[in-house]
């Protein structure tokens, strides 16, 4: 007879310090590895099937189409900001700058898509769906939620993050593009995104002392800097948005450049 069948429920919980949660975890591990479960081990639910990313080729067209998609993320976001009148109060004067940035992104998207077509690819003229779902849509929902007194400043925070996201994306693909001319073209667009980020950083943290990295003495966190490091970083971009909770903290979001399942492959269309 199985030894576990001779144990009471209370004794079972004492065996090796296991809890019901631990037993359930072991049961699920056994199910995944092909081990047949027994009625003596608690289990809950089923393991959802996973879909592995198919075999894909990350070509120059894929990299450039992905970059173009981020341009449309910025275009769409800035259009929503302008149409929604989200920049108010002391930030209302930024509307002209946001219009200019949007126009720049329209030009960037056209330039990048022209490169895609020149090397035999198909232009991609819409936003990156994954970036929208993970970052932009949740951010705009937080910004426009009732009770957010810092909505206008949060718009600038999001814009600064998107410009940095685009900058990092171009910085990342430069090393992967196979043709020197494409690298140069990508770098020229990327430096425009970096200029946008600098302008927005000065809005969030103005002054000469804000050019380089500084730390908030009260929180110990790094302040927004126009030039945050000697070389462009590729780390995730942390932002806090929305109305503060009961403890005074805003919701944190972490933006990252597109990974394998966020790239715009050749078969993807708008």
C-alpha positions in Angstrom: 0.0 0.0 0.0 1.2 3.5 -0.8 2.7 5.1 2.4 0.9 8.4 1.7 -2.5 6.5 2.1 -1.6 5.7 5.7 -1.1 9.4 6.6 -3.8 11.6 8.0 -4.4 15.0 6.2 -2.7 16.8 9.1 0.4 14.5 9.0 0.6 14.9 5.2 0.9 18.7 5.6 3.8 18.1 7.9 5.8 15.9 5.6 9.0 17.8 4.5 7.3 21.0 5.3 5.0 20.7 2.3 1.9 22.8 2.0 -1.1 22.2 -0.2 0.4 24.9 -2.6 3.6 22.9 -2.7 1.9 19.6 -3.4 -0.2 21.2 -6.1 3.0 22.6 -7.7 4.7 19.1 -7.6 1.6 17.6 -9.1 1.6 20.1 -12.0 5.3 19.4 -12.6 4.6 15.7 -12.8 1.7 16.3 -15.3 4.0 18.3 -17.5 6.8 15.8 -17.5 4.5 12.9 -18.4 4.2 11.4 -14.9 0.8 9.9 -14.2 -0.9 11.5 -11.2 -2.7 9.7 -8.4 -5.8 10.5 -6.4 -3.6 10.9 -3.4 -1.9 14.1 -4.6 -3.9 17.3 -4.7 -4.1 19.1 -8.1 -6.0 22.0 -9.5 -6.7 23.1 -13.0 -4.9 22.1 -16.2 -1.6 23.3 -17.7 -2.5 25.6 -20.6 -0.8 24.7 -23.9 2.1 27.0 -25.0 2.7 28.0 -28.6 6.4 28.3 -29.4 7.5 31.0 -31.8 7.9 29.6 -35.2 11.1 29.6 -37.2 11.6 33.2 -38.3 14.2 35.1 -40.1 15.3 38.5 -38.7 16.2 40.3 -41.9 17.0 43.9 -42.7 13.4 44.4 -43.8 12.1 42.9 -40.5 14.3 45.3 -38.4 13.3 48.3 -40.5 9.6 47.5 -40.5 9.7 47.2 -36.7 11.3 50.6 -36.5 8.6 52.0 -38.8 5.9 50.5 -36.5 7.3 52.4 -33.5 7.1 55.6 -35.5 3.4 55.0 -35.9 3.1 54.3 -32.1 4.4 57.8 -31.6 2.2 59.3 -34.3 -0.9 57.7 -33.0 -0.1 58.6 -29.4 0.6 62.2 -30.1 -2.5 62.5 -32.2 -4.6 61.2 -29.3 -2.9 63.7 -27.0 -3.6 66.6 -29.3 -7.1 65.6 -30.2 -7.9 64.9 -26.5 -6.5 68.2 -25.3 -4.5 66.4 -22.7 -1.7 69.0 -22.4 -3.3 71.7 -20.2 -2.2 74.3 -17.7 1.5 74.9 -17.6 2.1 72.2 -20.2 -0.3 73.6 -22.8 2.5 75.5 -24.5 4.0 72.1 -25.4 1.2 71.4 -27.9 3.2 73.1 -30.7 6.2 70.9 -29.9 4.2 67.8 -29.9 2.8 68.7 -33.3 6.3 69.2 -34.5 7.4 65.8 -33.1 4.4 64.1 -34.7 5.3 65.6 -38.0 8.9 64.4 -37.6 7.7 60.9 -36.9 5.5 61.0 -40.0 8.7 61.9 -42.0 10.7 59.2 -40.2 8.1 56.5 -41.0 8.1 57.5 -44.6 11.9 57.5 -44.8 12.2 54.1 -43.1 9.5 52.6 -45.3 11.2 53.9 -48.4 14.3 52.0 -47.3 12.2 48.8 -46.8 10.8 49.1 -50.3 14.2 49.8 -51.8 15.5 46.5 -50.4 12.5 44.5 -51.7 10.3 44.6 -48.6 6.7 45.8 -48.0 6.1 49.1 -46.2 4.5 48.8 -42.8 2.2 51.8 -42.1 0.7 51.1 -38.7 1.7 51.0 -35.0 3.3 48.0 -33.3 0.4 46.0 -31.8 2.5 44.6 -29.0 3.9 47.9 -28.0 0.4 49.3 -28.0 -1.0 46.5 -25.9 1.8 46.4 -23.3 2.7 50.0 -23.0 0.8 52.7 -24.8 -2.8 51.6 -24.1 -2.3 51.0 -20.4 -0.4 54.3 -20.1 -3.1 56.3 -21.7 -5.8 54.6 -19.6 -3.9 55.6 -16.4 -3.3 59.2 -17.7 -7.0 59.8 -18.6 -8.5 58.0 -15.5 -10.7 60.1 -13.2 -8.8 61.6 -10.3 -5.4 62.0 -12.0 -4.4 65.6 -11.3 -1.1 65.1 -13.0 -2.5 64.0 -16.4 -0.6 66.7 -18.4 2.7 65.9 -16.8 2.1 62.2 -17.2 1.6 62.9 -21.0 5.1 64.4 -21.1 6.5 61.4 -19.1 4.9 59.0 -21.6 6.2 61.0 -24.6 9.7 61.1 -23.2 9.6 57.3 -22.7 8.3 56.7 -26.3 11.1 58.8 -27.7 13.7 56.9 -25.7 12.1 53.7 -26.8 12.5 54.7 -30.4 16.1 55.8 -29.8 17.0 52.5 -28.2 15.3 50.6 -31.0 17.4 52.3 -33.6 20.5 51.9 -31.5 19.8 48.2 -31.2 19.1 47.6 -34.9 22.2 49.5 -36.1 24.4 46.6 -35.0 22.1 44.1 -36.7 21.6 45.7 -40.1 23.8 44.1 -42.8 24.3 47.1 -45.1 26.4 50.0 -44.0 24.2 52.5 -45.8 21.1 51.2 -43.8 23.0 51.6 -40.6 23.8 55.2 -41.4 20.2 55.9 -42.3 19.0 54.3 -39.1 21.4 56.3 -37.0 20.3 59.6 -38.5 16.7 58.9 -37.6 17.6 57.6 -34.2 19.5 60.8 -33.4 16.3 62.8 -34.1 14.4 60.7 -31.6 17.2 61.4 -29.1 16.8 65.1 -29.6 13.1 64.9 -28.9 13.9 63.0 -25.7 16.3 65.7 -24.6 13.7 68.4 -25.1 11.1 66.5 -23.1 13.6 65.7 -20.4 14.2 69.4 -19.9 10.5 69.9 -19.5 10.3 67.2 -16.8 13.5 68.3 -15.0 14.7 71.7 -16.3 18.0 73.5 -15.8 21.7 73.1 -16.4 22.1 70.7 -13.5 19.5 68.3 -15.1 21.7 67.7 -18.2 23.6 64.9 -16.4 22.5 62.1 -14.0 21.3 63.2 -10.6 19.4 61.6 -7.7 16.4 62.7 -5.8 17.5 63.2 -2.2 14.0 62.4 -0.8 13.4 59.2 -2.7 16.9 58.0 -3.7 15.7 57.5 -7.2 17.4 58.8 -10.3 15.9 62.0 -11.8 15.2 62.4 -15.5 18.3 63.6 -17.2 18.8 65.1 -20.7 22.0 63.0 -21.1 21.5 60.1 -18.6 24.8 58.3 -19.5 27.9 58.6 -21.6 26.5 56.1 -24.0 23.0 55.3 -24.9 21.5 52.6 -22.7 19.3 49.7 -23.7 17.8 48.9 -20.3 14.1 49.0 -19.7 12.5 52.4 -19.3 10.7 52.8 -16.0 7.9 55.3 -15.7 5.2 56.1 -13.1 1.8 57.3 -14.2 -1.8 57.9 -13.0 -3.5 58.9 -9.8 -1.5 58.0 -6.7 -2.8 55.1 -4.6 -3.6 55.3 -0.9 0.2 55.2 -0.1 0.9 58.1 -2.6 2.5 55.9 -5.2 1.7 56.0 -8.9 1.4 52.9 -11.1 4.8 51.8 -12.6 5.2 50.7 -16.1 8.4 49.2 -17.7 8.9 49.8 -21.4 11.3 47.6 -23.4 12.4 47.5 -27.0 10.6 45.0 -29.2 11.7 41.4 -28.6 11.3 38.4 -31.0 7.6 38.3 -30.6 7.2 42.0 -31.0 9.1 42.3 -34.3 7.2 43.1 -37.5 8.0 40.1 -39.6 7.6 40.2 -43.4 4.3 38.3 -43.3 2.7 40.7 -40.9 0.4 43.3 -42.3 -1.7 46.2 -41.0 
